[in-house]
């Protein structure tokens, strides 16, 4: 799976953004899709994930404010981010995870920068 993320930008605190991730290639529908955030000096962290069966989970810091969704027909994943806070600032990466013979295989898109000003 090849991934292309978009939708980042500069927004004021309290505002909203929607990130999009376009997938190509095979295997999208069986992949767990996720959005990760990276900030300087910290490890890349999982922000939100949606499984192949559309179950979702969120980092505690974004639960109730962010919503992840997927459209298998369009091979798209979205992250709706509301009530943004300055601490949401970072580079957001789209991820596709599949398992084969018990081994996880990851695909990553290029990051998209989200900057939330106070």
C-alpha positions in Angstrom: 0.0 0.0 0.0 1.3 3.4 -0.9 0.0 6.4 1.1 -0.3 10.1 0.4 -1.3 12.4 3.3 -2.7 15.9 2.9 -4.7 18.5 4.8 -2.3 19.9 7.3 -1.9 23.6 7.9 -1.9 26.4 10.3 -4.9 26.9 12.5 -5.8 28.8 15.7 -6.5 27.0 18.9 -10.1 25.9 19.0 -10.2 25.4 15.2 -10.6 22.4 13.1 -8.7 20.6 10.3 -9.4 17.4 8.4 -6.5 15.3 7.3 -6.8 12.9 4.3 -4.8 9.9 3.3 -5.1 8.5 -0.1 -4.0 4.9 -0.6 -3.0 3.1 -3.7 -2.1 -0.5 -4.4 -3.6 -3.6 -3.0 -4.4 -4.5 0.5 -6.1 -1.4 1.7 -9.3 -3.0 2.9 -7.5 -5.5 5.0 -5.2 -3.0 6.6 -5.5 -1.3 9.9 -5.1 2.4 9.2 -3.7 4.9 11.6 -2.6 8.4 12.1 0.6 9.1 14.1 2.0 12.3 15.3 5.7 13.3 15.6 7.1 16.2 17.4 10.8 17.1 17.8 12.5 15.2 20.6 9.7 12.7 21.1 8.8 9.4 19.6 6.2 9.1 17.0 2.9 8.4 18.7 -0.3 6.8 17.7 -3.1 9.4 17.6 -6.0 7.3 16.1 -6.5 4.0 14.5 -9.2 2.3 12.6 -9.2 -1.4 12.0 -10.1 -3.3 8.9 -13.5 -3.9 10.6 -13.8 -0.1 11.3 -13.3 -0.4 15.1 -11.5 2.8 16.3 -9.3 3.7 19.2 -7.7 7.0 20.1 -4.9 8.4 22.2 -6.3 9.8 25.5 -5.1 13.2 24.6 -7.4 13.4 21.5 -10.4 11.3 22.5 -13.6 13.2 22.1 -12.0 15.8 19.8 -10.6 13.7 16.9 -12.5 11.2 14.7 -10.9 8.7 12.3 -12.9 7.2 9.4 -12.2 5.2 6.3 -13.8 4.8 2.9 -12.7 1.5 1.5 -14.3 2.1 -1.9 -12.2 5.3 -2.3 -9.2 3.9 -0.5 -9.2 6.9 1.8 -8.7 7.5 5.5 -9.6 10.8 7.2 -8.8 12.4 10.5 -11.2 15.1 11.6 -9.6 17.2 14.2 -11.8 19.5 16.3 -11.1 21.8 19.2 -7.4 21.8 18.3 -4.9 22.7 21.0 -1.3 24.0 20.6 -0.1 20.6 21.9 -1.7 18.9 18.8 1.1 20.6 16.8 3.3 18.1 14.9 3.9 16.2 11.7 1.1 13.7 11.1 1.8 10.5 9.3 -0.7 8.1 7.8 0.1 4.4 8.4 -1.2 1.1 7.0 -0.5 -2.1 9.0 -1.0 -5.6 7.7 -0.1 -8.9 9.2 1.3 -11.8 7.2 2.3 -15.0 9.0 2.2 -13.2 12.3 4.6 -10.5 11.1 3.5 -6.9 11.0 4.1 -4.9 7.8 3.9 -1.2 7.9 3.5 1.4 5.1 3.9 5.1 5.8 2.9 8.2 3.9 4.9 11.4 3.9 4.0 13.6 6.8 1.7 16.6 6.8 2.4 19.4 9.2 -0.2 20.7 11.6 0.5 23.8 13.5 -1.9 25.1 16.1 -1.3 28.6 17.3 -2.4 29.8 20.7 
